[in-house]
Amino acid sequence: MPLEEVADFLDFLNASTSPWHAAQRVASDLTQAGFRRAPVSDPTWPQEPGGRYFLKRGPALVAWITPHHKPSRFTLGLAHTDSPCLRLKPHAESLSCGCRKLGVEAYGGLLNHSWLDRELLISGKVCWDDVGWIREELVSLEGIRPIVPSLAIHLDRTVNEKGLVLDRERHLPLLAGLEDAFSLQDRLAESVGCSASQVLAWDLCLSDAAPASLAGSNDLVVSGRLDNLASCHALAKALVSTPPRDDVLVAVAFLDGEEVGSTVAGGADGAFLPQVLERIGLSLGLDRAAFLGWMSASVALSADMSHAVHPNHPERHSPGNAPLLGRGPVLKWNAGMRYATTAPGAARLRQIAREDNLPLQTFAMRADLSCGSTVGPLVAAQLGIEAIDCGAPLLAMHSARETMAERDHEDSIKLYRGFLARA
């Protein structure tokens, strides 16, 4: 990628420290690209031919480009804004051994040990009482960098031979400073400009405080939350450069809660996306029967990161279905339909990749290991449409800091642009 595009990607990662911040950054980028925000409460939305719109609800967002003529179907891109992390408990603070600690819960299937010995950033959403009105604000706390220190080797001589096993309740509470440091409530109040007693509730995530960066020979991107912010960024960049189509609505949904099953208000296993799509259809003059016909002819691409072969653990992949860093996006298959890909969808994506001279690798899990899943199968089932699972290859998935190849991100943007423009 050109240097300015690499810088934009790194800036996107650094700004998106929580799913709420990720959705906010996508909304900001879309607005700068000429997209207009659709009002949530209005019964109808203006839909000019070739118009560009988005609807944001908390950490979820749907953006779309209306066709020049009455639509016959839609092409849908999918990604999710959430990532595995530690989240603060509602009553998080305690004092122990002269230190102030913050209790946490695990969000999603994180790698416990990867959170040790690194400075962490607290960010997310705070609700506070403003003279009877409940205000919501996004925060990224300054002046506090919690850390989870490892136990010294002298106090556990067998750890290198037997492995490190962490109890999340006992071993992952954060060290937030000495016991006379400012409380979390005080810091939250300062960040939103109220008193500590006005703070009512919060949804707060922990993320690696170190910024996203280039590594290796400046050909690797290292950052927290690459799964799945890299896909969000790639789809957003693809969407803003996609022209309006003749009779196909182009849409991208950035959904919440994928790492915990998607059964949340803005998740793939909920009503948010179907409702938004139906409201778009109604505003374009479709009745219910026409909308259902429109739906059945449509196709979705679920963009979520894929497991690259780890150079130190190649035996963890199945021969012939083992994607490599730097060799392009990955088409993901699973016989148990944990990924949504079927032959017709795969053929369509391979055709687009071939026409655009783009690499496209294949991943299927070893038969003796179980794989994760994506929003693809859930949206395919909710909407009754063909769906394809694809993503850039990644190392250290679900670690506090992950690694991908910069060129795979560039190829992903090109592939997703081709899908939105022609599928």
C-alpha positions as CSV (number, residue, x, y, z in Angstrom):
1,M,0.0,0.0,0.0
2,P,1.1,3.6,-0.5
3,L,2.5,5.1,2.7
4,E,-0.5,7.4,3.3
5,E,-2.8,4.4,3.1
6,V,-0.7,2.4,5.5
7,A,-0.7,5.4,7.9
8,D,-4.5,5.6,7.6
9,F,-4.8,1.9,8.5
10,L,-2.6,2.3,11.5
11,D,-4.5,5.4,12.6
12,F,-7.8,3.5,12.2
13,L,-6.5,0.7,14.5
14,N,-5.2,3.2,17.1
15,A,-8.5,5.1,17.2
16,S,-10.7,2.0,17.5
17,T,-9.8,0.9,21.0
18,S,-13.4,-0.4,21.7
19,P,-16.3,-1.4,19.5
20,W,-18.0,1.9,20.2
21,H,-14.9,3.8,19.1
22,A,-14.6,1.5,16.0
23,A,-18.1,2.3,14.9
24,Q,-17.5,6.0,15.6
25,R,-14.4,6.0,13.5
26,V,-16.2,4.2,10.6
27,A,-19.0,6.8,10.8
28,S,-16.4,9.6,10.7
29,D,-14.7,8.1,7.7
30,L,-17.9,7.6,5.9
31,T,-19.1,11.1,6.6
32,Q,-15.8,12.5,5.2
33,A,-16.4,10.4,2.0
34,G,-19.9,11.9,1.5
35,F,-22.2,9.5,3.3
36,R,-25.1,11.0,5.1
37,R,-26.5,9.8,8.4
38,A,-30.0,8.4,8.3
39,P,-32.2,9.4,11.2
40,V,-33.0,6.5,13.4
41,S,-36.5,7.6,14.4
42,D,-37.9,8.9,11.1
43,P,-40.4,6.5,9.6
44,T,-39.0,7.0,6.1
45,W,-35.5,7.8,4.8
46,P,-34.6,9.9,1.8
47,Q,-33.2,7.6,-0.9
48,E,-31.8,9.6,-3.8
49,P,-30.5,7.5,-6.8
50,G,-26.9,7.0,-6.1
51,G,-27.2,8.3,-2.6
52,R,-24.8,7.3,0.2
53,Y,-26.2,6.7,3.7
54,F,-25.4,5.1,7.0
55,L,-27.3,4.2,10.2
56,K,-25.3,3.9,13.5
57,R,-26.6,2.2,16.6
58,G,-24.0,2.0,19.4
59,P,-21.2,-0.2,18.2
60,A,-23.1,-1.4,15.1
61,L,-23.4,0.4,11.8
62,V,-25.0,-0.2,8.4
63,A,-23.9,1.8,5.3
64,W,-25.4,1.6,1.8
65,I,-25.3,3.1,-1.7
66,T,-28.7,3.3,-3.5
67,P,-28.8,2.1,-7.1
68,H,-29.8,4.4,-10.0
69,H,-33.0,2.4,-10.6
70,K,-35.4,0.2,-8.6
71,P,-33.2,-2.5,-7.0
72,S,-33.6,-6.2,-7.9
73,R,-31.3,-7.4,-5.1
74,F,-28.5,-6.3,-2.8
75,T,-24.8,-7.1,-2.3
76,L,-23.8,-7.1,1.3
77,G,-20.5,-6.9,3.1
78,L,-20.2,-8.0,6.7
79,A,-17.7,-7.5,9.5
80,H,-17.7,-7.1,13.3
81,T,-16.4,-4.2,15.4
82,D,-15.8,-6.2,18.7
83,S,-12.6,-8.1,19.6
84,P,-11.6,-10.4,22.4
85,C,-10.5,-8.4,25.4
86,L,-10.7,-7.9,29.2
87,R,-13.6,-5.8,30.3
88,L,-14.0,-4.1,33.7
89,K,-16.6,-5.3,36.1
90,P,-19.3,-2.9,37.3
91,H,-17.8,-2.7,40.8
92,A,-14.2,-3.2,39.7
93,E,-12.0,-1.6,42.4
94,S,-10.3,-3.2,45.4
95,L,-7.2,-2.6,47.5
96,S,-4.7,-5.4,48.1
97,C,-1.1,-5.4,49.4
98,G,-0.7,-1.6,49.1
99,C,-2.0,-1.5,45.5
100,R,-5.3,-0.5,43.8
101,K,-6.7,-3.3,41.6
102,L,-9.4,-3.5,39.0
103,G,-11.5,-6.6,38.5
104,V,-12.1,-7.9,35.0
105,E,-14.1,-10.4,33.0
106,A,-12.9,-12.0,29.8
107,Y,-14.9,-10.9,26.7
108,G,-14.6,-13.6,24.0
109,G,-12.0,-16.3,23.6
110,L,-8.8,-14.4,24.5
111,L,-5.3,-15.8,25.0
112,N,-4.9,-15.1,28.7
113,H,-1.1,-14.9,28.9
114,S,-0.9,-12.3,26.1
115,W,-2.3,-9.7,28.5
116,L,0.6,-9.9,30.9
117,D,3.3,-7.3,31.4
118,R,2.0,-4.8,28.9
119,E,0.6,-1.3,29.5
120,L,-3.1,-1.3,28.9
121,L,-5.6,1.4,27.9
122,I,-9.1,1.8,29.3
123,S,-11.7,3.0,26.8
124,G,-15.4,2.5,26.1
125,K,-18.7,4.1,27.1
126,V,-19.8,6.0,30.3
127,C,-23.3,6.9,31.3
128,W,-23.7,9.8,33.8
129,D,-26.5,11.9,35.4
130,D,-26.7,15.4,34.0
131,V,-29.4,17.0,36.1
132,G,-31.9,14.2,35.5
133,W,-30.8,13.4,32.0
134,I,-28.7,10.3,31.3
135,R,-25.7,11.3,29.1
136,E,-23.6,8.8,27.2
137,E,-20.0,9.6,26.2
138,L,-17.1,7.7,24.7
139,V,-14.0,7.9,26.8
140,S,-10.3,6.9,26.5
141,L,-8.8,7.4,29.9
142,E,-5.6,9.4,30.2
143,G,-3.3,9.3,33.2
144,I,-3.9,5.6,34.0
145,R,-2.1,2.6,32.4
146,P,-3.1,-0.6,34.2
147,I,-0.9,-3.6,34.0
148,V,-1.0,-7.3,34.9
149,P,2.5,-8.2,36.1
150,S,3.7,-11.8,35.7
151,L,4.8,-13.8,38.7
152,A,8.6,-13.8,39.0
153,I,10.4,-17.0,37.9
154,H,11.9,-17.2,41.4
155,L,8.4,-17.7,42.8
156,D,7.4,-20.4,40.3
157,R,10.5,-22.4,39.1
158,T,8.5,-24.9,37.0
159,V,6.5,-22.4,34.8
160,N,8.8,-22.8,31.8
161,E,8.6,-26.6,31.9
162,K,4.9,-27.1,32.9
163,G,3.4,-24.0,31.2
164,L,1.6,-21.0,32.5
165,V,-2.1,-21.5,33.5
166,L,-3.9,-18.4,34.6
167,D,-7.1,-18.2,36.7
168,R,-8.9,-15.2,35.3
169,E,-10.6,-14.3,38.6
170,R,-7.4,-14.5,40.7
171,H,-4.6,-13.8,38.3
172,L,-5.9,-11.2,35.7
173,P,-7.1,-8.3,37.9
174,L,-5.3,-5.1,36.8
175,L,-2.7,-3.3,38.9
176,A,-3.9,0.4,38.5
177,G,-1.4,2.0,40.8
178,L,-0.7,2.3,44.5
179,E,-3.6,2.3,46.9
180,D,-3.5,6.2,47.3
181,A,-4.0,6.7,43.5
182,F,-7.1,8.3,42.1
183,S,-10.1,5.9,41.9
184,L,-11.6,4.7,38.6
185,Q,-14.8,6.7,39.4
186,D,-12.8,9.9,39.8
187,R,-10.9,9.4,36.5
188,L,-14.2,8.7,34.6
189,A,-15.8,11.7,36.1
190,E,-12.9,13.9,35.1
191,S,-12.9,12.5,31.6
192,V,-16.6,13.5,31.0
193,G,-16.6,16.7,33.1
194,C,-18.9,15.7,36.0
195,S,-18.5,14.7,39.7
196,A,-17.8,11.1,40.7
197,S,-21.3,10.8,42.2
198,Q,-22.8,11.6,38.8
199,V,-21.2,8.5,37.1
200,L,-24.0,5.9,36.8
201,A,-22.5,3.0,34.8
202,W,-19.9,2.0,32.2
203,D,-19.0,-0.4,29.5
204,L,-15.2,-0.3,29.5
205,C,-12.6,-2.4,27.6
206,L,-8.9,-2.9,28.0
207,S,-6.6,-2.8,25.0
208,D,-2.9,-2.7,24.4
209,A,-1.7,0.9,24.9
210,A,1.2,0.4,22.4
211,P,0.2,1.9,19.1
212,A,-0.2,-0.2,15.9
213,S,3.1,-0.4,14.0
214,L,5.0,-2.0,11.1
215,A,7.3,-4.8,12.0
216,G,9.5,-7.3,10.3
217,S,10.9,-5.6,7.2
218,N,8.1,-3.0,7.4
219,D,5.9,-5.7,5.7
220,L,4.1,-6.9,8.8
221,V,1.4,-5.0,10.7
222,V,1.4,-5.6,14.4
223,S,-1.6,-4.4,16.5
224,G,-4.3,-5.3,18.9
225,R,-7.7,-6.0,17.5
226,L,-6.7,-6.8,14.0
227,D,-9.4,-9.5,14.3
228,N,-11.6,-7.9,13.2
229,L,-10.7,-4.2,12.7
230,A,-8.6,-5.0,9.7
231,S,-11.8,-6.4,8.0
232,C,-13.8,-3.3,9.1
233,H,-11.2,-1.0,7.6
234,A,-10.9,-3.0,4.4
235,L,-14.7,-3.1,3.8
236,A,-15.1,0.6,4.6
237,K,-12.3,1.5,2.2
238,A,-13.9,-0.7,-0.5
239,L,-17.3,0.8,0.1
240,V,-16.3,4.4,-0.2
241,S,-14.6,3.7,-3.6
242,T,-17.5,1.7,-5.0
243,P,-19.7,3.6,-7.5
244,P,-23.5,3.3,-7.4
245,R,-24.8,0.3,-9.4
246,D,-27.7,0.2,-11.8
247,D,-30.2,-2.0,-10.0
248,V,-28.2,-3.4,-7.1
249,L,-28.2,-1.9,-3.6
250,V,-24.6,-2.0,-2.2
251,A,-24.5,-2.3,1.6
252,V,-21.9,-3.1,4.4
253,A,-22.9,-4.0,8.0
254,F,-20.4,-3.6,10.8
255,L,-22.0,-5.7,13.6
256,D,-21.4,-6.1,17.4
257,G,-21.0,-9.1,19.7
258,E,-19.5,-11.6,17.3
259,E,-16.9,-12.8,19.8
260,V,-19.6,-13.7,22.3
261,G,-22.1,-15.3,20.0
262,S,-23.8,-12.3,18.3
263,T,-27.0,-12.5,20.4
264,V,-26.8,-8.7,21.2
265,A,-28.8,-5.7,20.1
266,G,-26.5,-4.9,17.2
267,G,-25.4,-8.5,16.5
268,A,-25.8,-10.8,13.6
269,D,-28.2,-13.1,15.5
270,G,-30.6,-10.2,16.1
271,A,-33.1,-8.0,14.4
272,F,-30.9,-5.0,13.8
273,L,-29.7,-5.8,10.3
274,P,-32.9,-7.3,9.0
275,Q,-34.8,-4.3,10.2
276,V,-32.4,-1.8,8.6
277,L,-32.5,-3.7,5.3
278,E,-36.3,-3.8,5.3
279,R,-36.5,-0.1,6.1
280,I,-34.2,0.6,3.2
281,G,-36.4,-1.6,0.9
282,L,-39.6,0.3,2.1
283,S,-38.0,3.7,1.5
284,L,-37.1,2.5,-2.0
285,G,-40.7,1.7,-2.7
286,L,-40.7,-2.1,-2.2
287,D,-43.7,-3.8,-0.6
288,R,-43.2,-6.9,1.6
289,A,-43.5,-9.4,-1.3
290,A,-41.0,-7.4,-3.4
291,F,-38.7,-7.1,-0.4
292,L,-38.6,-10.9,0.2
293,G,-37.9,-11.5,-3.5
294,W,-35.2,-8.9,-3.4
295,M,-33.7,-10.7,-0.4
296,S,-33.7,-14.1,-1.9
297,A,-31.7,-12.9,-4.9
298,S,-29.0,-11.3,-2.8
299,V,-25.5,-12.4,-1.6
300,A,-23.3,-11.5,1.4
301,L,-19.5,-11.6,2.0
302,S,-18.5,-12.1,5.6
303,A,-15.0,-10.6,6.1
304,D,-13.3,-12.0,9.2
305,M,-9.6,-12.8,9.7
306,S,-8.3,-16.3,9.0
307,H,-5.6,-18.4,10.6
308,A,-2.2,-18.2,8.8
309,V,0.3,-21.0,9.1
310,H,2.5,-20.3,12.1
311,P,6.1,-20.8,10.9
312,N,7.0,-22.5,14.3
313,H,3.9,-24.7,14.3
314,P,3.1,-25.7,10.7
315,E,1.7,-29.1,11.9
316,R,-1.4,-27.2,13.2
317,H,-2.7,-26.8,9.6
318,S,-4.2,-29.2,7.2
319,P,-2.1,-29.8,4.0
320,G,-3.5,-28.0,1.0
321,N,-5.7,-25.7,3.1
322,A,-2.9,-23.8,4.9
323,P,-2.8,-20.1,4.1
324,L,0.4,-18.2,4.3
325,L,1.1,-14.6,5.3
326,G,1.6,-12.4,2.3
327,R,-0.1,-14.7,-0.2
328,G,-3.5,-13.0,-0.3
329,P,-7.0,-13.2,1.3
330,V,-8.4,-16.6,2.3
331,L,-11.6,-18.3,1.3
332,K,-12.8,-20.2,4.4
333,W,-14.6,-23.5,4.4
334,N,-16.1,-25.8,7.1
335,A,-18.2,-28.9,6.7
336,G,-20.1,-28.1,9.9
337,M,-21.0,-24.7,8.4
338,R,-19.1,-22.7,11.0
339,Y,-18.2,-20.8,7.9
340,A,-21.0,-20.0,5.4
341,T,-19.1,-20.7,2.2
342,T,-20.7,-23.1,-0.3
343,A,-19.7,-23.9,-3.9
344,P,-21.8,-21.2,-5.6
345,G,-20.5,-18.5,-3.4
346,A,-16.9,-19.7,-3.6
347,A,-17.2,-19.8,-7.4
348,R,-18.4,-16.2,-7.5
349,L,-15.6,-14.9,-5.3
350,R,-12.9,-16.9,-7.2
351,Q,-14.2,-15.5,-10.5
352,I,-13.9,-11.9,-9.1
353,A,-10.4,-12.6,-7.8
354,R,-9.4,-14.1,-11.2
355,E,-10.8,-11.1,-13.1
356,D,-8.9,-8.7,-10.9
357,N,-5.7,-10.8,-10.9
358,L,-5.8,-11.1,-7.1
359,P,-4.6,-14.1,-5.1
360,L,-7.1,-16.1,-3.1
361,Q,-6.1,-18.8,-0.7
362,T,-8.1,-21.6,0.9
363,F,-8.5,-22.5,4.6
364,A,-10.2,-25.6,6.2
365,M,-9.5,-26.6,9.8
366,R,-7.7,-29.8,10.6
367,A,-10.3,-32.6,11.0
368,D,-9.1,-33.2,14.6
369,L,-9.5,-29.5,15.7
370,S,-12.6,-27.4,16.0
371,C,-12.8,-24.0,14.3
372,G,-14.4,-20.7,15.4
373,S,-17.2,-19.1,13.5
374,T,-18.2,-15.8,12.0
375,V,-21.3,-13.6,11.4
376,G,-21.6,-15.3,7.9
377,P,-23.7,-18.3,8.9
378,L,-25.9,-16.3,11.2
379,V,-26.7,-13.7,8.6
380,A,-27.2,-16.3,5.9
381,A,-29.7,-18.0,8.2
382,Q,-31.4,-14.8,9.3
383,L,-31.8,-13.4,5.8
384,G,-32.0,-16.7,3.8
385,I,-29.2,-15.6,1.4
386,E,-26.1,-17.0,-0.1
387,A,-23.0,-16.0,2.0
388,I,-19.3,-16.4,1.6
389,D,-16.6,-16.3,4.4
390,C,-13.3,-14.7,3.6
391,G,-10.5,-12.9,5.5
392,A,-6.9,-11.9,5.5
393,P,-4.5,-14.4,7.1
394,L,-3.4,-13.6,10.7
395,L,-1.0,-14.9,13.3
396,A,-1.7,-14.9,17.1
397,M,-5.5,-14.6,16.6
398,H,-7.2,-13.5,19.9
399,S,-3.9,-12.3,21.4
400,A,-3.7,-8.9,22.9
401,R,-1.4,-8.1,19.9
402,E,-1.8,-9.8,16.5
403,T,0.3,-9.9,13.3
404,M,-0.7,-9.8,9.6
405,A,1.0,-8.9,6.3
406,E,0.5,-5.4,5.0
407,R,0.1,-6.7,1.4
408,D,-2.7,-9.0,2.4
409,H,-4.7,-6.0,3.7
410,E,-4.2,-4.2,0.4
411,D,-5.4,-7.3,-1.6
412,S,-8.4,-7.6,0.8
413,I,-9.5,-4.0,0.0
414,K,-9.2,-4.8,-3.7
415,L,-11.1,-8.1,-3.5
416,Y,-13.9,-6.6,-1.3
417,R,-14.2,-3.6,-3.8
418,G,-14.6,-6.1,-6.6
419,F,-17.2,-8.0,-4.7
420,L,-19.3,-4.9,-3.8
421,A,-19.0,-3.6,-7.4
422,R,-19.9,-6.8,-9.3
423,A,-21.3,-9.6,-7.2
